[in-house]
Amino acid sequence: MNGFLEIIQRGTKGLVFENSVFFPFRMQLLTVWLGKEMSLLASPEFIVDLCEGNEDVAIREGDTWTNIVFRRYRDLCREFGNGKGHIILLASEMGADFFTQERRHYIRVAFPSHGKEISFEIIDDPFQL
């Protein structure tokens, strides 16, 4: 099984269906930001409680994929597509020591202007987009 760094570098796409995002990799997810890019006044929504029973997000995992459902949104493409926003994940590879800074990575999720494929990129600083 490949890690998410390699999968993202290959340009592998994920999928979005309404409020559900499918990643073609597994990860140890630490935090989630949902940010709008169109407004200077908007601050990103920061989600750190990823436990079972969370009212904001639900997480499912398969052997080779991760699914995050954003319960407060009905249609992520409408809300964040066409350059209106993005999702930033702070994650580490499965089984990695995420207490070591070099093992934690920010993943930016970009939404399409049409269709259901989403793209990913590793970024250095989520506040310098």
Backbone as XML, in Angstrom:
<?xml version="1.0"?>
<chain id="A" units="angstrom">
  <residue number="1" name="MET">
    <atom name="N" x="0.845" y="-1.185" z="0.000"/>
    <atom name="CA" x="0.000" y="0.000" z="0.000"/>
    <atom name="C" x="0.888" y="1.245" z="0.000"/>
  </residue>
  <residue number="2" name="ASN">
    <atom name="N" x="0.553" y="2.192" z="-0.835"/>
    <atom name="CA" x="1.308" y="3.441" z="-0.932"/>
    <atom name="C" x="0.806" y="4.445" z="0.095"/>
  </residue>
  <residue number="3" name="GLY">
    <atom name="N" x="1.725" y="5.299" z="0.561"/>
    <atom name="CA" x="1.353" y="6.372" z="1.478"/>
    <atom name="C" x="0.748" y="7.535" z="0.717"/>
  </residue>
  <residue number="4" name="PHE">
    <atom name="N" x="0.116" y="8.445" z="1.451"/>
    <atom name="CA" x="-0.563" y="9.551" z="0.774"/>
    <atom name="C" x="0.404" y="10.507" z="0.104"/>
  </residue>
  <residue number="5" name="LEU">
    <atom name="N" x="1.630" y="10.651" z="0.609"/>
    <atom name="CA" x="2.586" y="11.545" z="-0.062"/>
    <atom name="C" x="2.839" y="11.081" z="-1.489"/>
  </residue>
  <residue number="6" name="GLU">
    <atom name="N" x="3.061" y="9.798" z="-1.677"/>
    <atom name="CA" x="3.304" y="9.250" z="-3.013"/>
    <atom name="C" x="2.044" y="9.342" z="-3.887"/>
  </residue>
  <residue number="7" name="ILE">
    <atom name="N" x="0.910" y="9.052" z="-3.325"/>
    <atom name="CA" x="-0.345" y="9.096" z="-4.077"/>
    <atom name="C" x="-0.645" y="10.520" z="-4.542"/>
  </residue>
  <residue number="8" name="ILE">
    <atom name="N" x="-0.435" y="11.501" z="-3.679"/>
    <atom name="CA" x="-0.671" y="12.899" z="-4.055"/>
    <atom name="C" x="0.338" y="13.356" z="-5.100"/>
  </residue>
  <residue number="9" name="GLN">
    <atom name="N" x="1.603" y="12.965" z="-4.951"/>
    <atom name="CA" x="2.626" y="13.347" z="-5.929"/>
    <atom name="C" x="2.327" y="12.772" z="-7.314"/>
  </residue>
  <residue number="10" name="ARG">
    <atom name="N" x="1.682" y="11.620" z="-7.376"/>
    <atom name="CA" x="1.299" y="11.017" z="-8.661"/>
    <atom name="C" x="0.132" y="11.745" z="-9.304"/>
  </residue>
  <residue number="11" name="GLY">
    <atom name="N" x="-0.559" y="12.593" z="-8.541"/>
    <atom name="CA" x="-1.697" y="13.327" z="-9.088"/>
    <atom name="C" x="-3.003" y="12.558" z="-9.035"/>
  </residue>
  <residue number="12" name="THR">
    <atom name="N" x="-3.057" y="11.532" z="-8.218"/>
    <atom name="CA" x="-4.281" y="10.748" z="-8.087"/>
    <atom name="C" x="-5.405" y="11.628" z="-7.547"/>
  </residue>
  <residue number="13" name="LYS">
    <atom name="N" x="-6.573" y="11.498" z="-8.116"/>
    <atom name="CA" x="-7.731" y="12.318" z="-7.737"/>
    <atom name="C" x="-8.602" y="11.580" z="-6.734"/>
  </residue>
  <residue number="14" name="GLY">
    <atom name="N" x="-9.417" y="12.358" z="-6.016"/>
    <atom name="CA" x="-10.428" y="11.814" z="-5.130"/>
    <atom name="C" x="-11.793" y="12.158" z="-5.690"/>
  </residue>
  <residue number="15" name="LEU">
    <atom name="N" x="-12.819" y="11.887" z="-4.909"/>
    <atom name="CA" x="-14.187" y="12.141" z="-5.348"/>
    <atom name="C" x="-14.963" y="12.901" z="-4.288"/>
  </residue>
  <residue number="16" name="VAL">
    <atom name="N" x="-15.918" y="13.691" z="-4.750"/>
    <atom name="CA" x="-16.844" y="14.367" z="-3.843"/>
    <atom name="C" x="-18.261" y="14.086" z="-4.320"/>
  </residue>
  <residue number="17" name="PHE">
    <atom name="N" x="-19.130" y="13.718" z="-3.382"/>
    <atom name="CA" x="-20.551" y="13.523" z="-3.639"/>
    <atom name="C" x="-21.300" y="14.314" z="-2.578"/>
  </residue>
  <residue number="18" name="GLU">
    <atom name="N" x="-21.916" y="15.416" z="-2.986"/>
    <atom name="CA" x="-22.659" y="16.277" z="-2.069"/>
    <atom name="C" x="-21.783" y="16.743" z="-0.905"/>
  </residue>
  <residue number="19" name="ASN">
    <atom name="N" x="-21.959" y="16.174" z="0.290"/>
    <atom name="CA" x="-21.178" y="16.594" z="1.456"/>
    <atom name="C" x="-20.153" y="15.534" z="1.879"/>
  </residue>
  <residue number="20" name="SER">
    <atom name="N" x="-19.858" y="14.605" z="0.995"/>
    <atom name="CA" x="-18.991" y="13.473" z="1.293"/>
    <atom name="C" x="-17.762" y="13.482" z="0.387"/>
  </residue>
  <residue number="21" name="VAL">
    <atom name="N" x="-16.566" y="13.480" z="1.001"/>
    <atom name="CA" x="-15.305" y="13.528" z="0.258"/>
    <atom name="C" x="-14.587" y="12.189" z="0.435"/>
  </residue>
  <residue number="22" name="PHE">
    <atom name="N" x="-14.179" y="11.586" z="-0.697"/>
    <atom name="CA" x="-13.462" y="10.315" z="-0.681"/>
    <atom name="C" x="-12.009" y="10.533" z="-1.092"/>
  </residue>
  <residue number="23" name="PHE">
    <atom name="N" x="-11.095" y="10.112" z="-0.225"/>
    <atom name="CA" x="-9.660" y="10.215" z="-0.465"/>
    <atom name="C" x="-9.127" y="8.840" z="-0.859"/>
  </residue>
  <residue number="24" name="PRO">
    <atom name="N" x="-8.269" y="8.758" z="-1.876"/>
    <atom name="CA" x="-7.766" y="7.457" z="-2.328"/>
    <atom name="C" x="-6.574" y="6.968" z="-1.489"/>
  </residue>
  <residue number="25" name="PHE">
    <atom name="N" x="-6.602" y="7.270" z="-0.220"/>
    <atom name="CA" x="-5.535" y="6.859" z="0.688"/>
    <atom name="C" x="-6.062" y="6.880" z="2.117"/>
  </residue>
  <residue number="26" name="ARG">
    <atom name="N" x="-5.339" y="6.212" z="2.991"/>
    <atom name="CA" x="-5.637" y="6.282" z="4.422"/>
    <atom name="C" x="-4.658" y="7.247" z="5.061"/>
  </residue>
  <residue number="27" name="MET">
    <atom name="N" x="-5.054" y="7.802" z="6.205"/>
    <atom name="CA" x="-4.205" y="8.773" z="6.892"/>
    <atom name="C" x="-4.590" y="8.817" z="8.359"/>
  </residue>
  <residue number="28" name="GLN">
    <atom name="N" x="-3.680" y="9.317" z="9.174"/>
    <atom name="CA" x="-3.986" y="9.658" z="10.555"/>
    <atom name="C" x="-4.370" y="11.124" z="10.536"/>
  </residue>
  <residue number="29" name="LEU">
    <atom name="N" x="-5.623" y="11.404" z="10.654"/>
    <atom name="CA" x="-6.139" y="12.755" z="10.524"/>
    <atom name="C" x="-6.104" y="13.448" z="11.882"/>
  </residue>
  <residue number="30" name="LEU">
    <atom name="N" x="-5.480" y="14.632" z="11.932"/>
    <atom name="CA" x="-5.332" y="15.367" z="13.188"/>
    <atom name="C" x="-6.276" y="16.561" z="13.274"/>
  </residue>
  <residue number="31" name="THR">
    <atom name="N" x="-6.362" y="17.362" z="12.216"/>
    <atom name="CA" x="-7.260" y="18.519" z="12.201"/>
    <atom name="C" x="-7.800" y="18.746" z="10.800"/>
  </residue>
  <residue number="32" name="VAL">
    <atom name="N" x="-8.874" y="19.527" z="10.732"/>
    <atom name="CA" x="-9.515" y="19.878" z="9.462"/>
    <atom name="C" x="-9.851" y="21.363" z="9.501"/>
  </residue>
  <residue number="33" name="TRP">
    <atom name="N" x="-9.568" y="22.073" z="8.404"/>
    <atom name="CA" x="-10.008" y="23.458" z="8.219"/>
    <atom name="C" x="-10.862" y="23.503" z="6.969"/>
  </residue>
  <residue number="34" name="LEU">
    <atom name="N" x="-11.943" y="24.252" z="7.027"/>
    <atom name="CA" x="-12.731" y="24.567" z="5.842"/>
    <atom name="C" x="-12.614" y="26.061" z="5.652"/>
  </residue>
  <residue number="35" name="GLY">
    <atom name="N" x="-12.083" y="26.489" z="4.513"/>
    <atom name="CA" x="-11.827" y="27.908" z="4.313"/>
    <atom name="C" x="-12.399" y="28.448" z="3.028"/>
  </residue>
  <residue number="36" name="LYS">
    <atom name="N" x="-12.938" y="29.640" z="3.104"/>
    <atom name="CA" x="-13.424" y="30.357" z="1.927"/>
    <atom name="C" x="-12.313" y="31.266" z="1.426"/>
  </residue>
  <residue number="37" name="GLU">
    <atom name="N" x="-12.114" y="31.310" z="0.114"/>
    <atom name="CA" x="-11.055" y="32.131" z="-0.457"/>
    <atom name="C" x="-11.565" y="33.461" z="-0.984"/>
  </residue>
  <residue number="38" name="MET">
    <atom name="N" x="-12.862" y="33.634" z="-1.055"/>
    <atom name="CA" x="-13.420" y="34.810" z="-1.700"/>
    <atom name="C" x="-13.595" y="35.991" z="-0.749"/>
  </residue>
  <residue number="39" name="SER">
    <atom name="N" x="-13.492" y="35.767" z="0.544"/>
    <atom name="CA" x="-13.800" y="36.840" z="1.483"/>
    <atom name="C" x="-12.602" y="37.125" z="2.381"/>
  </residue>
  <residue number="40" name="LEU">
    <atom name="N" x="-12.245" y="38.387" z="2.511"/>
    <atom name="CA" x="-11.161" y="38.762" z="3.409"/>
    <atom name="C" x="-11.607" y="38.695" z="4.871"/>
  </residue>
  <residue number="41" name="LEU">
    <atom name="N" x="-12.911" y="38.721" z="5.090"/>
    <atom name="CA" x="-13.433" y="38.703" z="6.451"/>
    <atom name="C" x="-13.659" y="37.294" z="6.982"/>
  </residue>
  <residue number="42" name="ALA">
    <atom name="N" x="-13.751" y="36.321" z="6.078"/>
    <atom name="CA" x="-14.055" y="34.955" z="6.502"/>
    <atom name="C" x="-12.826" y="34.320" z="7.138"/>
  </residue>
  <residue number="43" name="SER">
    <atom name="N" x="-13.034" y="33.691" z="8.266"/>
    <atom name="CA" x="-11.958" y="32.914" z="8.873"/>
    <atom name="C" x="-12.304" y="31.445" z="8.692"/>
  </residue>
  <residue number="44" name="PRO">
    <atom name="N" x="-11.299" y="30.595" z="8.535"/>
    <atom name="CA" x="-11.588" y="29.181" z="8.295"/>
    <atom name="C" x="-12.254" y="28.536" z="9.505"/>
  </residue>
  <residue number="45" name="GLU">
    <atom name="N" x="-13.107" y="27.590" z="9.219"/>
    <atom name="CA" x="-13.720" y="26.795" z="10.274"/>
    <atom name="C" x="-12.714" y="25.709" z="10.648"/>
  </residue>
  <residue number="46" name="PHE">
    <atom name="N" x="-12.374" y="25.630" z="11.912"/>
    <atom name="CA" x="-11.330" y="24.738" z="12.410"/>
    <atom name="C" x="-11.996" y="23.609" z="13.186"/>
  </residue>
  <residue number="47" name="ILE">
    <atom name="N" x="-11.773" y="22.381" z="12.745"/>
    <atom name="CA" x="-12.387" y="21.220" z="13.391"/>
    <atom name="C" x="-11.280" y="20.318" z="13.926"/>
  </residue>
  <residue number="48" name="VAL">
    <atom name="N" x="-11.263" y="20.121" z="15.227"/>
    <atom name="CA" x="-10.272" y="19.217" z="15.816"/>
    <atom name="C" x="-10.924" y="18.019" z="16.486"/>
  </residue>
  <residue number="49" name="ASP">
    <atom name="N" x="-12.196" y="18.106" z="16.813"/>
    <atom name="CA" x="-12.873" y="16.985" z="17.448"/>
    <atom name="C" x="-13.323" y="16.018" z="16.363"/>
  </residue>
  <residue number="50" name="LEU">
    <atom name="N" x="-12.530" y="14.984" z="16.151"/>
    <atom name="CA" x="-12.831" y="14.017" z="15.107"/>
    <atom name="C" x="-13.291" y="12.690" z="15.701"/>
  </residue>
  <residue number="51" name="CYS">
    <atom name="N" x="-13.776" y="12.743" z="16.911"/>
    <atom name="CA" x="-14.204" y="11.534" z="17.622"/>
    <atom name="C" x="-15.580" y="11.086" z="17.140"/>
  </residue>
  <residue number="52" name="GLU">
    <atom name="N" x="-15.872" y="9.832" z="17.407"/>
    <atom name="CA" x="-17.192" y="9.300" z="17.098"/>
    <atom name="C" x="-18.251" y="10.126" z="17.829"/>
  </residue>
  <residue number="53" name="GLY">
    <atom name="N" x="-19.333" y="10.414" z="17.152"/>
    <atom name="CA" x="-20.380" y="11.226" z="17.747"/>
    <atom name="C" x="-20.224" y="12.715" z="17.473"/>
  </residue>
  <residue number="54" name="ASN">
    <atom name="N" x="-19.173" y="13.115" z="16.756"/>
    <atom name="CA" x="-18.974" y="14.512" z="16.395"/>
    <atom name="C" x="-20.126" y="14.956" z="15.495"/>
  </residue>
  <residue number="55" name="GLU">
    <atom name="N" x="-20.668" y="16.121" z="15.754"/>
    <atom name="CA" x="-21.789" y="16.622" z="14.965"/>
    <atom name="C" x="-21.349" y="17.319" z="13.683"/>
  </residue>
  <residue number="56" name="ASP">
    <atom name="N" x="-20.057" y="17.618" z="13.530"/>
    <atom name="CA" x="-19.556" y="18.326" z="12.349"/>
    <atom name="C" x="-19.106" y="17.380" z="11.242"/>
  </residue>
  <residue number="57" name="VAL">
    <atom name="N" x="-18.351" y="16.354" z="11.605"/>
    <atom name="CA" x="-17.809" y="15.438" z="10.601"/>
    <atom name="C" x="-17.975" y="13.992" z="11.043"/>
  </residue>
  <residue number="58" name="ALA">
    <atom name="N" x="-18.032" y="13.126" z="10.046"/>
    <atom name="CA" x="-18.002" y="11.685" z="10.273"/>
    <atom name="C" x="-16.895" y="11.130" z="9.390"/>
  </residue>
  <residue number="59" name="ILE">
    <atom name="N" x="-16.184" y="10.131" z="9.890"/>
    <atom name="CA" x="-15.062" y="9.559" z="9.147"/>
    <atom name="C" x="-15.269" y="8.056" z="9.018"/>
  </residue>
  <residue number="60" name="ARG">
    <atom name="N" x="-15.096" y="7.571" z="7.780"/>
    <atom name="CA" x="-15.123" y="6.128" z="7.506"/>
    <atom name="C" x="-13.822" y="5.780" z="6.808"/>
  </residue>
  <residue number="61" name="GLU">
    <atom name="N" x="-13.343" y="4.564" z="7.018"/>
    <atom name="CA" x="-12.113" y="4.127" z="6.368"/>
    <atom name="C" x="-12.279" y="2.732" z="5.798"/>
  </residue>
  <residue number="62" name="GLY">
    <atom name="N" x="-11.713" y="2.553" z="4.622"/>
    <atom name="CA" x="-11.596" y="1.232" z="4.024"/>
    <atom name="C" x="-10.135" y="0.828" z="4.065"/>
  </residue>
  <residue number="63" name="ASP">
    <atom name="N" x="-9.791" y="-0.223" z="3.385"/>
    <atom name="CA" x="-8.404" y="-0.673" z="3.371"/>
    <atom name="C" x="-7.475" y="0.316" z="2.678"/>
  </residue>
  <residue number="64" name="THR">
    <atom name="N" x="-7.988" y="1.018" z="1.661"/>
    <atom name="CA" x="-7.141" y="1.915" z="0.870"/>
    <atom name="C" x="-7.719" y="3.310" z="0.710"/>
  </residue>
  <residue number="65" name="TRP">
    <atom name="N" x="-8.745" y="3.664" z="1.443"/>
    <atom name="CA" x="-9.403" y="4.954" z="1.265"/>
    <atom name="C" x="-9.899" y="5.496" z="2.596"/>
  </residue>
  <residue number="66" name="THR">
    <atom name="N" x="-10.188" y="6.813" z="2.587"/>
    <atom name="CA" x="-10.786" y="7.504" z="3.724"/>
    <atom name="C" x="-11.955" y="8.327" z="3.191"/>
  </residue>
  <residue number="67" name="ASN">
    <atom name="N" x="-13.044" y="8.351" z="3.926"/>
    <atom name="CA" x="-14.214" y="9.142" z="3.567"/>
    <atom name="C" x="-14.523" y="10.078" z="4.724"/>
  </residue>
  <residue number="68" name="ILE">
    <atom name="N" x="-14.647" y="11.375" z="4.418"/>
    <atom name="CA" x="-15.039" y="12.361" z="5.423"/>
    <atom name="C" x="-16.361" y="12.972" z="4.977"/>
  </residue>
  <residue number="69" name="VAL">
    <atom name="N" x="-17.351" y="12.933" z="5.866"/>
    <atom name="CA" x="-18.660" y="13.513" z="5.596"/>
    <atom name="C" x="-18.787" y="14.777" z="6.445"/>
  </residue>
  <residue number="70" name="PHE">
    <atom name="N" x="-19.060" y="15.901" z="5.788"/>
    <atom name="CA" x="-19.222" y="17.189" z="6.460"/>
    <atom name="C" x="-20.716" y="17.416" z="6.660"/>
  </residue>
  <residue number="71" name="ARG">
    <atom name="N" x="-21.172" y="17.202" z="7.868"/>
    <atom name="CA" x="-22.606" y="17.177" z="8.162"/>
    <atom name="C" x="-23.284" y="18.538" z="8.069"/>
  </residue>
  <residue number="72" name="ARG">
    <atom name="N" x="-22.549" y="19.617" z="8.220"/>
    <atom name="CA" x="-23.163" y="20.958" z="8.165"/>
    <atom name="C" x="-23.375" y="21.464" z="6.746"/>
  </residue>
  <residue number="73" name="TYR">
    <atom name="N" x="-22.839" y="20.779" z="5.770"/>
    <atom name="CA" x="-22.924" y="21.229" z="4.377"/>
    <atom name="C" x="-23.778" y="20.261" z="3.580"/>
  </residue>
  <residue number="74" name="ARG">
    <atom name="N" x="-24.477" y="20.796" z="2.604"/>
    <atom name="CA" x="-25.279" y="19.945" z="1.719"/>
    <atom name="C" x="-24.529" y="19.625" z="0.442"/>
  </residue>
  <residue number="75" name="ASP">
    <atom name="N" x="-23.800" y="20.614" z="-0.104"/>
    <atom name="CA" x="-23.125" y="20.427" z="-1.387"/>
    <atom name="C" x="-21.778" y="21.148" z="-1.343"/>
  </residue>
  <residue number="76" name="LEU">
    <atom name="N" x="-20.717" y="20.404" z="-1.130"/>
    <atom name="CA" x="-19.377" y="20.997" z="-1.009"/>
    <atom name="C" x="-18.919" y="21.648" z="-2.305"/>
  </residue>
  <residue number="77" name="CYS">
    <atom name="N" x="-19.266" y="21.079" z="-3.450"/>
    <atom name="CA" x="-18.860" y="21.689" z="-4.726"/>
    <atom name="C" x="-19.496" y="23.063" z="-4.908"/>
  </residue>
  <residue number="78" name="ARG">
    <atom name="N" x="-20.740" y="23.199" z="-4.539"/>
    <atom name="CA" x="-21.408" y="24.498" z="-4.656"/>
    <atom name="C" x="-20.795" y="25.502" z="-3.679"/>
  </residue>
  <residue number="79" name="GLU">
    <atom name="N" x="-20.480" y="25.028" z="-2.489"/>
    <atom name="CA" x="-19.959" y="25.894" z="-1.428"/>
    <atom name="C" x="-18.489" y="26.296" z="-1.657"/>
  </residue>
  <residue number="80" name="PHE">
    <atom name="N" x="-17.665" y="25.349" z="-2.162"/>
    <atom name="CA" x="-16.219" y="25.580" z="-2.251"/>
    <atom name="C" x="-15.656" y="25.491" z="-3.671"/>
  </residue>
  <residue number="81" name="GLY">
    <atom name="N" x="-16.442" y="25.038" z="-4.643"/>
    <atom name="CA" x="-15.962" y="24.884" z="-6.019"/>
    <atom name="C" x="-15.710" y="26.209" z="-6.702"/>
  </residue>
  <residue number="82" name="ASN">
    <atom name="N" x="-15.129" y="26.151" z="-7.902"/>
    <atom name="CA" x="-14.830" y="27.345" z="-8.704"/>
    <atom name="C" x="-13.929" y="28.326" z="-7.969"/>
  </residue>
  <residue number="83" name="GLY">
    <atom name="N" x="-13.002" y="27.820" z="-7.162"/>
    <atom name="CA" x="-12.066" y="28.688" z="-6.468"/>
    <atom name="C" x="-12.635" y="29.408" z="-5.266"/>
  </residue>
  <residue number="84" name="LYS">
    <atom name="N" x="-13.827" y="29.023" z="-4.800"/>
    <atom name="CA" x="-14.456" y="29.705" z="-3.668"/>
    <atom name="C" x="-13.870" y="29.281" z="-2.322"/>
  </residue>
  <residue number="85" name="GLY">
    <atom name="N" x="-13.224" y="28.135" z="-2.277"/>
    <atom name="CA" x="-12.699" y="27.681" z="-0.998"/>
    <atom name="C" x="-11.966" y="26.369" z="-1.114"/>
  </residue>
  <residue number="86" name="HIS">
    <atom name="N" x="-11.619" y="25.821" z="0.020"/>
    <atom name="CA" x="-10.835" y="24.596" z="0.053"/>
    <atom name="C" x="-10.948" y="23.948" z="1.437"/>
  </residue>
  <residue number="87" name="ILE">
    <atom name="N" x="-10.464" y="22.752" z="1.514"/>
    <atom name="CA" x="-10.325" y="22.054" z="2.786"/>
    <atom name="C" x="-8.833" y="21.850" z="3.010"/>
  </residue>
  <residue number="88" name="ILE">
    <atom name="N" x="-8.377" y="22.066" z="4.232"/>
    <atom name="CA" x="-6.996" y="21.785" z="4.603"/>
    <atom name="C" x="-7.023" y="20.713" z="5.689"/>
  </residue>
  <residue number="89" name="LEU">
    <atom name="N" x="-6.264" y="19.663" z="5.483"/>
    <atom name="CA" x="-6.139" y="18.593" z="6.467"/>
    <atom name="C" x="-4.732" y="18.616" z="7.033"/>
  </residue>
  <residue number="90" name="LEU">
    <atom name="N" x="-4.605" y="18.390" z="8.315"/>
    <atom name="CA" x="-3.302" y="18.130" z="8.922"/>
    <atom name="C" x="-3.309" y="16.644" z="9.228"/>
  </residue>
  <residue number="91" name="ALA">
    <atom name="N" x="-2.380" y="15.912" z="8.620"/>
    <atom name="CA" x="-2.387" y="14.458" z="8.729"/>
    <atom name="C" x="-0.974" y="13.914" z="8.708"/>
  </residue>
  <residue number="92" name="SER">
    <atom name="N" x="-0.867" y="12.664" z="9.098"/>
    <atom name="CA" x="0.391" y="11.932" z="8.950"/>
    <atom name="C" x="0.061" y="10.584" z="8.330"/>
  </residue>
  <residue number="93" name="GLU">
    <atom name="N" x="1.093" y="9.945" z="7.826"/>
    <atom name="CA" x="0.909" y="8.611" z="7.255"/>
    <atom name="C" x="0.427" y="7.670" z="8.347"/>
  </residue>
  <residue number="94" name="MET">
    <atom name="N" x="-0.329" y="6.652" z="7.968"/>
    <atom name="CA" x="-0.802" y="5.668" z="8.934"/>
    <atom name="C" x="0.402" y="5.014" z="9.618"/>
  </residue>
  <residue number="95" name="GLY">
    <atom name="N" x="0.358" y="4.978" z="10.927"/>
    <atom name="CA" x="1.420" y="4.352" z="11.700"/>
    <atom name="C" x="2.630" y="5.227" z="11.945"/>
  </residue>
  <residue number="96" name="ALA">
    <atom name="N" x="2.664" y="6.426" z="11.352"/>
    <atom name="CA" x="3.816" y="7.321" z="11.536"/>
    <atom name="C" x="3.735" y="8.005" z="12.902"/>
  </residue>
  <residue number="97" name="ASP">
    <atom name="N" x="4.870" y="8.426" z="13.390"/>
    <atom name="CA" x="4.946" y="9.153" z="14.660"/>
    <atom name="C" x="4.555" y="10.600" z="14.404"/>
  </residue>
  <residue number="98" name="PHE">
    <atom name="N" x="3.271" y="10.926" z="14.593"/>
    <atom name="CA" x="2.808" y="12.278" z="14.286"/>
    <atom name="C" x="3.244" y="13.304" z="15.326"/>
  </residue>
  <residue number="99" name="PHE">
    <atom name="N" x="3.926" y="12.866" z="16.377"/>
    <atom name="CA" x="4.480" y="13.816" z="17.344"/>
    <atom name="C" x="5.737" y="14.491" z="16.796"/>
  </residue>
  <residue number="100" name="THR">
    <atom name="N" x="6.310" y="13.933" z="15.741"/>
    <atom name="CA" x="7.466" y="14.502" z="15.064"/>
    <atom name="C" x="6.974" y="15.430" z="13.953"/>
  </residue>
  <residue number="101" name="GLN">
    <atom name="N" x="7.387" y="16.679" z="13.993"/>
    <atom name="CA" x="6.887" y="17.684" z="13.046"/>
    <atom name="C" x="7.092" y="17.273" z="11.589"/>
  </residue>
  <residue number="102" name="GLU">
    <atom name="N" x="8.206" y="16.652" z="11.282"/>
    <atom name="CA" x="8.495" y="16.266" z="9.901"/>
    <atom name="C" x="7.531" y="15.213" z="9.369"/>
  </residue>
  <residue number="103" name="ARG">
    <atom name="N" x="6.810" y="14.553" z="10.247"/>
    <atom name="CA" x="5.866" y="13.495" z="9.847"/>
    <atom name="C" x="4.441" y="14.018" z="9.657"/>
  </residue>
  <residue number="104" name="ARG">
    <atom name="N" x="4.210" y="15.279" z="10.018"/>
    <atom name="CA" x="2.890" y="15.886" z="9.843"/>
    <atom name="C" x="2.896" y="16.703" z="8.552"/>
  </residue>
  <residue number="105" name="HIS">
    <atom name="N" x="1.820" y="16.597" z="7.792"/>
    <atom name="CA" x="1.732" y="17.277" z="6.497"/>
    <atom name="C" x="0.375" y="17.942" z="6.343"/>
  </residue>
  <residue number="106" name="TYR">
    <atom name="N" x="0.369" y="19.106" z="5.707"/>
    <atom name="CA" x="-0.866" y="19.790" z="5.364"/>
    <atom name="C" x="-1.255" y="19.374" z="3.951"/>
  </residue>
  <residue number="107" name="ILE">
    <atom name="N" x="-2.495" y="18.950" z="3.797"/>
    <atom name="CA" x="-3.027" y="18.548" z="2.500"/>
    <atom name="C" x="-4.129" y="19.531" z="2.129"/>
  </residue>
  <residue number="108" name="ARG">
    <atom name="N" x="-3.959" y="20.207" z="1.007"/>
    <atom name="CA" x="-5.001" y="21.124" z="0.505"/>
    <atom name="C" x="-5.865" y="20.359" z="-0.478"/>
  </residue>
  <residue number="109" name="VAL">
    <atom name="N" x="-7.181" y="20.428" z="-0.273"/>
    <atom name="CA" x="-8.154" y="19.769" z="-1.134"/>
    <atom name="C" x="-8.848" y="20.847" z="-1.955"/>
  </residue>
  <residue number="110" name="ALA">
    <atom name="N" x="-8.743" y="20.746" z="-3.270"/>
    <atom name="CA" x="-9.369" y="21.709" z="-4.179"/>
    <atom name="C" x="-10.560" y="21.053" z="-4.867"/>
  </residue>
  <residue number="111" name="PHE">
    <atom name="N" x="-11.634" y="21.828" z="-5.004"/>
    <atom name="CA" x="-12.868" y="21.327" z="-5.592"/>
    <atom name="C" x="-12.963" y="21.758" z="-7.047"/>
  </residue>
  <residue number="112" name="PRO">
    <atom name="N" x="-13.597" y="20.939" z="-7.862"/>
    <atom name="CA" x="-13.677" y="21.223" z="-9.299"/>
    <atom name="C" x="-14.708" y="22.298" z="-9.612"/>
  </residue>
  <residue number="113" name="SER">
    <atom name="N" x="-14.583" y="22.840" z="-10.810"/>
    <atom name="CA" x="-15.620" y="23.750" z="-11.283"/>
    <atom name="C" x="-16.803" y="22.951" z="-11.823"/>
  </residue>
  <residue number="114" name="HIS">
    <atom name="N" x="-16.554" y="21.712" z="-12.188"/>
    <atom name="CA" x="-17.605" y="20.800" z="-12.625"/>
    <atom name="C" x="-17.118" y="19.372" z="-12.396"/>
  </residue>
  <residue number="115" name="GLY">
    <atom name="N" x="-18.004" y="18.442" z="-12.363"/>
    <atom name="CA" x="-17.630" y="17.052" z="-12.145"/>
    <atom name="C" x="-17.481" y="16.731" z="-10.668"/>
  </residue>
  <residue number="116" name="LYS">
    <atom name="N" x="-16.982" y="15.540" z="-10.401"/>
    <atom name="CA" x="-16.900" y="15.042" z="-9.032"/>
    <atom name="C" x="-15.473" y="14.774" z="-8.556"/>
  </residue>
  <residue number="117" name="GLU">
    <atom name="N" x="-14.469" y="14.983" z="-9.412"/>
    <atom name="CA" x="-13.088" y="14.723" z="-9.009"/>
    <atom name="C" x="-12.511" y="15.900" z="-8.228"/>
  </residue>
  <residue number="118" name="ILE">
    <atom name="N" x="-11.803" y="15.592" z="-7.156"/>
    <atom name="CA" x="-11.108" y="16.601" z="-6.369"/>
    <atom name="C" x="-9.617" y="16.348" z="-6.482"/>
  </residue>
  <residue number="119" name="SER">
    <atom name="N" x="-8.829" y="17.395" z="-6.283"/>
    <atom name="CA" x="-7.378" y="17.252" z="-6.359"/>
    <atom name="C" x="-6.751" y="17.612" z="-5.016"/>
  </residue>
  <residue number="120" name="PHE">
    <atom name="N" x="-5.516" y="17.164" z="-4.831"/>
    <atom name="CA" x="-4.806" y="17.359" z="-3.578"/>
    <atom name="C" x="-3.428" y="17.929" z="-3.847"/>
  </residue>
  <residue number="121" name="GLU">
    <atom name="N" x="-2.923" y="18.681" z="-2.882"/>
    <atom name="CA" x="-1.527" y="19.101" z="-2.931"/>
    <atom name="C" x="-1.009" y="19.215" z="-1.505"/>
  </residue>
  <residue number="122" name="ILE">
    <atom name="N" x="0.262" y="18.913" z="-1.332"/>
    <atom name="CA" x="0.925" y="19.079" z="-0.046"/>
    <atom name="C" x="1.392" y="20.525" z="0.016"/>
  </residue>
  <residue number="123" name="ILE">
    <atom name="N" x="1.065" y="21.218" z="1.103"/>
    <atom name="CA" x="1.463" y="22.613" z="1.246"/>
    <atom name="C" x="2.270" y="22.760" z="2.539"/>
  </residue>
  <residue number="124" name="ASP">
    <atom name="N" x="3.053" y="23.827" z="2.606"/>
    <atom name="CA" x="3.893" y="24.065" z="3.784"/>
    <atom name="C" x="3.152" y="24.767" z="4.906"/>
  </residue>
  <residue number="125" name="ASP">
    <atom name="N" x="2.318" y="25.730" z="4.549"/>
    <atom name="CA" x="1.667" y="26.554" z="5.555"/>
    <atom name="C" x="0.249" y="26.870" z="5.111"/>
  </residue>
  <residue number="126" name="PRO">
    <atom name="N" x="-0.756" y="26.432" z="5.860"/>
    <atom name="CA" x="-2.140" y="26.667" z="5.433"/>
    <atom name="C" x="-2.559" y="28.126" z="5.468"/>
  </residue>
  <residue number="127" name="PHE">
    <atom name="N" x="-1.763" y="28.979" z="6.104"/>
    <atom name="CA" x="-2.101" y="30.386" z="6.204"/>
    <atom name="C" x="-1.394" y="31.218" z="5.130"/>
  </residue>
  <residue number="128" name="GLN">
    <atom name="N" x="-0.668" y="30.563" z="4.226"/>
    <atom name="CA" x="0.028" y="31.245" z="3.139"/>
    <atom name="C" x="-0.455" y="30.734" z="1.798"/>
  </residue>
  <residue number="129" name="LEU">
    <atom name="N" x="-1.749" y="30.749" z="1.562"/>
    <atom name="CA" x="-2.296" y="30.249" z="0.289"/>
    <atom name="C" x="-2.518" y="31.358" z="-0.691"/>
  </residue>
</chain>
